Amino acid sequence: MEALYWLGGQFQNLLDPGTALGAFLISCLAGWTCSFIAGAKWKEHTMKKNKITSGEIKGSIHQDMHTQAQGDSSVIRKTSKKNEINVKKVDGDVWQDSEK
């Protein structure tokens, strides 16, 4: 039992904001927490899902098309994509994740 009190005292000393090490560890913990939350929100923002479901389409399917002008680097995307097409019959072209 006495060892647990000693161990608890050591953790209390380690996380004491009055010491340089304690302030550093607390700020690191806060930074990791904020980075984790911001990263989860950024993943939601950059996750792209395209789903087309139909029995028959009389025409073409153009899914996730992008245009790149000369010298334009905006097409280089930092997104995760999940494109899905579930169609039995298409009377036309199917273009998926391609450039115009």
N, C-alpha and C positions, 0 to 999 in steps of 0.2 A: 504494500500500500504506500509505503514511504517512497518507493521508486517512482510511482505514478505522480506523486506530488512534485518530486524533483523534476521529472520529465515535463510536467505541465509548466513548472517555473521556467524551464529552459525555453520552451516555446513562447512563453509570455515575454521573456527577455529578447528572444529572436525577433518577435514582431512588435517590439516597442517602438512607436514612431519617434520617440525622443533620441534614438540612436541612429547613426548613419546607415547601418546595415538594415535596421528595421524599416526606416523610411524607404530605402532602396527596394526591399522586398515587397512592401505594400504597394509602391508605385508600379513595380513589375507585374504584380497580380492584377492591379487595376488596368494596366495596359493590355495584358493578355485577355482579360474579360471583354474590354471594349473591342479589341481586334476580332475576337471570336464572334461577337454580336454583329459587328459591321460586316464581317466576312459572310455570315449567314444571310444577311440582308442583300449583299452584293450577289450572292449565288442566286437568290430568288429573282433579282433584277436581270441577271445575264442568262438564266435558263430559258430557253426558247422551245416551245412545243408546238408543232404543226401537225394536225391530224385531219385527214380527209377520209370520210367514210360514206359510201354510197353504193347503190346497186348498179347504176348505169349513168354515165356522163356523156352527153352529146356535145363534145367539144374537147378542148385541150385542158390539161392541168399544168399550171405554172406555179410551183410552190417554192417559196424562199428564193426569189430571183433578186439579183443585185447588179448594179451597173458600176463600172469603174472607169473614171476618166483618166487620161494619161497623167501620171504623177500623183494620183489621188491614193492615199493610203487608208481611207476610211473603210474600205472593204475588208481590211484585215480586222476581223472581229474577234473579240475576246468573249465569245458566247458559246455556251454548250447547247447543241441543237439536238432535238429528237423529232425527226420528220417521219411521218407514217402515212401511207396511202393504202386504203382498203377499198378497192373498187373492183367489181366483177367485169365490167365492160366499159372501155373508154374509146370514143370515136374521135381520136385526135392524138396529139403529142402529149407526152408526160415529161416535163422538165422539172427537176428537183435539185435545189441547191446549186444553181449554176449562174453564170454571168450572161448578160444580154449582149 
